[in-house]
Amino acid sequence: MSSATASPQPPAVPSSAQADDATRHPRAFEPVTLVLTILMSVLGALIGIVLITSLGISPNTAVIGALVAMMVGRIPVAILVKMRSQHRQNLVQSAISGATFAAANSLLTPIAVPFALGRTDLVWPMLGGALIGLAVDSWVLFRVFDSRLLPATGSWPAGVAAAETIKAGDEGGRRAAILGAGAIVGLVGAIFKLPTSAAGVGFLGNIWALGAFGSGLVVAQYAPELLDVDLTAERVPHGVMIGAGLVALIQAVLLMRNRADRVVDRADDGADDAPPPTVDPTGLRRGLLEGMGLFVLGAIFVAFAGGVAGDLSTPALIGWIALAGVAALVHQLIVGLAAMHSGWFPAFAVTLIFLIIGLALDIPTVPLALLVGYTASTGPAFADIGYDFKAGWLLRRDAVPWQPYELDGRRQQYLAQLVGFAVALGVVVIAWRTFFEDGRVPPVAEVYVATIETGLDPDTLRTLLLWAIPGALIQLVGGSSRQLGVMLATGLLVATPDAGWMVLGALAVRKLYAWWRARGGHSAEDAENDLSLVGAGLVAGSSLNDVGQVAKAL
C-alpha cells in the first residue's frame, strides 16, 4: 500500500499527443476553442432542458462534445487543426456537459418549483438564487477536487469514459477497438432499455462502494415482490440516506484536519502510480468553509428577494437561512460522493430529504418551496465538474512538470465550464416561459410541489428516524473511502430495474478476468486497464443513447 507521500512521480517524458507545451496548457479563451465551446454549450443546454422537461433525465453530453471536437480538428483548415489537441477537446467536452447539467438541473428545475406552485412572481428571484447556488457549487469543487474527500483517483466513471474516448480517438489501435466495441454494446443495450451504463460503472469504480450500490439496487428492485413493501413509498431509502449522510458529513469534517499521520492511502483507489494529491487538508478545509459562507450569502439573497423575510419572524428567518446554507453544502457533498463512486447522483432524492426535514420543522409553503429550489440548484454541476476534472487529470498525467501543468489545465477547464454556465443561463432565460406555459415542467419539480402540499404524517417521520440508524452504522463501518452507507442508500433511491445485476455482474467479471489474466502471466494492472476501456465504452455508448432521446422528445 503506497501513500500519497510515497507515490512515484509520473513518467519523465511527456506525450506529444497530450501536451502542446511542457508548461502551458491550451487556453479556454483561444478564439477557435471559445467559438466551438459556445456553440457546443448552446447545444448542450438545449439538450438538457428538452430532456429534463420531457423525459425527466439529464444526459451526460461530454462524449458528444469530445467527438465533435475531434471531427473539427480533422478538417483540413490550418486554424482548426489546433482542435486535434486532446486538451482542447477536453475543454470543449467540459463546457458542453457543464451547460447541460447547469441548464437542466441547476437552473430550470429550481425555478420550476415556484412556477408549479402557482407563484410565477417568484421565478426570477429563484433564478437569481439558483445562479448563486450554481456558481458556488462549481467554485467549491474547483477548490477541493483532488483532496482526501474528493480525490482525482476516485472512480468518476463518466470522466473516465470521456478521457478514454479522447485518447482512443487520438491513438487508435487496440485501445480504440476495445473502447469502440464497448460503446457499441452500451448503445445497443441502452436502445433495448438495458442499463448498460451500470455495467460500465461496475468495471470502473471502487469494488466495495459498487458492491453496496449494486446491493441497494437489487433490494429496491425485488422488495415490492418478495416483501410486499414499496421501499420508496415508505421512505425507507430516504431514512437510510439521512443516517448515512450525517455520518458522511462528520467524516468530511474529520478529513479537514491537518494531521500528517492521516495522509490518504491512494492505493485504496487502485492508483499505485498516482501523483500526490494537489489539495491538502488545509485547502480542503478552506474550500468547504468558503462554500458554506457563500451558500449562506446566497440564502440571504433568496430570503429577501423571494419575500421569505416578510413571511417569517426574525428567529425563524435566521433559522431558515442557516438551514438553506447547510442544506446546499450537504446536498452537494452527498451528490458528489455518490457520483464519484457510482456515476449516479441522487439529486432528486436528496433534495426530497431536505424537503421532508422542512415539513417536519413546519416551514410555511412558500419559504419551503424556495428552500427546495435553492437546495436543488447544487449538486449535479458539482458532480459533473468532478467528471470533467477527472477526464482532464487522466489526459494530463504524462505532462512534465506535472503539477503546474495539471493545475493550469484544471483552471482552464473551470473557465470553460463558466462559459458553459453563462450560455446555459442565457438559454434558460429565453426558453423557460415557453416550456412552462406549454406544460413542459420538469417532473421532479411537480413531485416537490405535490409533497409540499400533501404534508408529512408522523408515521413517515418515525420511519425516517428508524432507518437512519442502520444507514449511519453502515456508513461508519465502511469509512470515508468506501462510502458504503451513502452508496447503499443511492442504490435504494435510484432503483433502476436490472441495474443491480449489471453492477454485481460486472464486479464478478472483474474478479474472474483478473484471475484469468494472472494465470497467463499478466499483471492485475493489465486486466484493470482492459476492463476500464470496456467500462468506459459502455458508459459512452449509453450516454450517446441518452442524447439521442432528444429527437424522440422533440
Phi, psi and omega in degrees: 000120180259145179259174182298327183284342183250003183295134178294154180281162178295169181305153187276352182242117180289149177281134180295332179285341185259338185228120175285331183215142186294334185235343186243119179282146175307145187270145179292334185258014170300139188309310183296314180297317183295316180298314180295322178299315180296314181298315180290329179292322175300314178299314181298317180296318179295316177301317182298311185287330177294314184284325181290331181271341183254313182251351179076019181238159174234106182284154173273113185265009185302318182295322177300313179300317180296317181294318179296317179299321177299315182294321177298319181295343180262003173286127187284060174234130190308314185290334181276342180300335178303332182287000172287346177295129177301325184287324176291322175299323177296322178295318181293315180293331176294318183291315184292320179292322177298318179296323181297307183288326179295312181296313187282307189269316190273338184242306185290315181298315178300318182284343176289337182295304176296328178297313180295336178280352181089012181249073181294341179291345181262000182297313183292316174301322179292324177296320176298316178295320179295323178296319176297315179301317178297315182296315180291320178308309182291322181297317181296315180297320177301324182281329190246000177295140184069040170250182177296329182284317183229072186288150175295337179280356175297172187293304182041062191304317181296329177292319177297319180299316180296315181296316181293326176297315180296315181294319180294323177295330181276320187267326183067205176070211185298319181299315180296322181295315180295313181296318179297318178297318177298320180295320179296315178298317180297318180293313181296316179299317180294324178299325179268022172069021175268136180283069184293335177296330178295319176295320178300317178299323180299333178275349190249334194261183175293126187298319181296312181297318181288330175298317177294319180297311179298321178297318178298319178297317181293315179300316180297326182288320189257349180302316180300324183279315185275324184253356182056041181226127173270100187300319182294316179297327179276357179066024178294312179301326181293321177296317178299318180292324178300311179296313180295321181295321179295317178293320178299323178295317177297318178297322178296320178297319180294327179293342181281351181292135183268079180235131184294335184274006180237040178289138183297141174267097186284350176292339178297337179265010179073034184232064183297331182260017184286145174291165182297155177296149183265350179239117180274174180304326178296316178295322177297313180299316182295317181298316181290322179292320175300317179299317179299315180297317181291323177295323177295318177298320176297321178296323177298317177301311181299320182300317183275321179291328182267000177082010179298324182300330180276344182267345186238154172289168182300312177299320180293323178296315178299318178296320179297316180297316180296316180296318180297318179296314180294318181299319180297316181292312181296320179301314181294324181291315180295315178297319180295317179295317179298318180295320181299318185274326191242341186084355174250144171234116185280058186297317180301312184293320181290322174298320179298327177298314179291331174297315180296320176299319177297320176296319179297329178274002177061041176288135180301162189304304184294311176302324180291320178297319179291324175299316180296315180298318180294317178297318182295340181288346180254158174110292183300314178295324176303311180294318182296319178296325175300317176302313185292320177296324177298316179300314179297319179300318178294322182286336184261005189293340181265001183290148178225125357288140191289306190298314177300320180292319179297313181293321178294317179296320179296321178296319179293324175297319179298317178296320177297321177298320179297323175299316178299319179296318180298317177296317179301318178299315179299317180296316180295317179301319181285322194260340192300318184295318179299315180295311185293318181290343175272004180084009182263081180252137178308128183305325182296326179295322178292326176293318178301312183294319179298321179292319178299316183287331180284321180091186186234130177263156183301326181297320178297319179297318178296321178298316179301313182294321181296312184280349174293334183294305178297326178300317180293318182295317181295318178297321181295316181294318183289333180082173186288334184282336183255333176054046185297317182294314179297320182287323175298314179296322178299315177298318179296324183281320181293310172052039178284125182304134176070354179295325180300317179292327176297314181294309183293324177296319178296322178296320178295319179297320178304313181294315182293319181293320177297320179295317181293318179294323179296323178295332179272007178089009180266155181279162176297329180295321177299317180296315180296323179297316178298313183290331176297320177295318178298313180298317179298320178296317179299316179296316180297316179297318178296321178296320178299321177295319179300315180295324179296340179294343182298325178296319178296319182294323180287000000 
